[in-house]
Structure formats: structure tokens, C-alpha cells
Amino acid sequence: MFKGGMASMMQKAQKMQEDVQKAQADIKNLTATGQAAAGAVQISINGEHQATNIQIDKDVMDDKDMLEDLILTAINDANKKITDASAEKMKNVTGGMKLPGGMSLPF
């Protein structure tokens, strides 16, 4: 009886591992666009947190300090969106079980 339970547990762990790997691949393909100043600055990033596109309205280019703040705000907004989407994907796969940072299945 214990062997059957152990085999079942191993099959579930293997299935979870496969699901986590698929979710990680899906996360890499995510994109999110962060905005600042009602879209005057827009920055897109991918699931690996790499910037892929930036758009800046010429009306905000006159004030260097403000523009720098808007870029930071847009980057942080995009990063939060990617982080939230990644966490949701992983939550769906792991059933809410949180894996320690940097850890993936198999252990």
C-alpha cells in the first residue's frame, strides 16, 4: 500500500515539474507595458524583465528631471505587471505553494 502511495506521489511531483517548466516557458513569452503620465511614457518589457520597447511623447521631453521620473515610473509599472502575471501563472501550477526564490522543480 505504501508503494502505491509513493508511486502516486512521484507521478504527481513529475506532473507538477512538467507544469512548472511549461509555466516558466510561458512566463518568458509574457509582455507588459508600463505607463506614466497617462501614457506619455510607455515602456514594454518581456517575462525576463528586459525592456523591449519605449515610447516617449515629445511633450514631456522638455523637462529632463520629470522625464527621468516618468521613465522610472513606467519601468516600475511594467515590472510589477510582469511580476504579478508570473506569480499568478506559478500559483495556478503549484496550487498556491510558493517555491523559494530561484528554486524550481526538480529540487
N, C-alpha and C positions, 0 to 999 in steps of 0.2 A: 504494500500500500504506500509506503514512504517513497519507493522508487517511482511509482506513477505520479505522485505529487511533485517529486523533484524534476521529473521529465517535463511535466506540465509547466512548472515554474521556469525551467530553462527555455522552453519554447516561447513563453510569454516574454522573457527577457530578450530573446533573439528578435522577436517581433518588434518589441519596443526599440531595440537598437536600430533595426531597419527603418522604423518610422522616424526616429530621431535623425538619422543620416539623411533621409528624404527631406525632412523639415529644414535641416541645415542647408541643404542644397537650394531649397525654395527660398530661404531667407537671403541667400546670396543674390537671388534674382529680384528681390524687392527693390522698389524705388520709392522715395518720399521727397516731397518738395516742401521746404520750409519757407515761410514768408515773413516779411517785416514791412511796416508802414503800408498796410493794406495792399500788399503785393508789389510795392515799388521795388523791393529787393526780393528775389526768389532764388533759392539755391536747392538743387536736386542732389541727392546722394543715393548710393546703392546700399544693398544689405551688408556690405563690408565697410560701410561708413566712409566711402570715398566719394568726393564731390564729382558729379558728372555733368553739371550744367549750372550756369549762373546767369541771371538776367537782372540788370540794374536799369531802372527808369532814369533817363537823363535829368529829370527834375530834381533828383536827390544827389547829384554829383557835385554840386557847388560847395557843400559843407563836408570837408574831409572827416572831421570827428564824428559827425552824425552818420555819415556813410559807413564808417568803420563799425559803429554801434549797430547799425541796421544789418550789416553783413553777419556780425556775431549772433544777433538775434535770429536771423534766418537759418544760420548753421545749427544753432541750438534747437530750433523748432524742428528742423529736418531730422536731426539726431534723435530727438525724443520720439518722433513718429516712427522711425525705424526701430528704435529700442522697444517701443510699445508693441509694434506689429510682430517683432521677433519673439518677444515674451509670450504673446498670445498664441503664436504658432507652436511654440515649445510647450506651453501649458496644455494645448489641445492634444499633443502627442504623449506627454508624460502624465497626463491626468492631474496636473497641478503639482506634481512632485518637482521640487526645484533641485537642479544639479548645481553643485558648487561651480563658481566662476572658472571658465577654462576647461571644465570637465565635460566629457561627452561619453556616450556609451560606445564601445565597451569600456569598462573602467580599466 
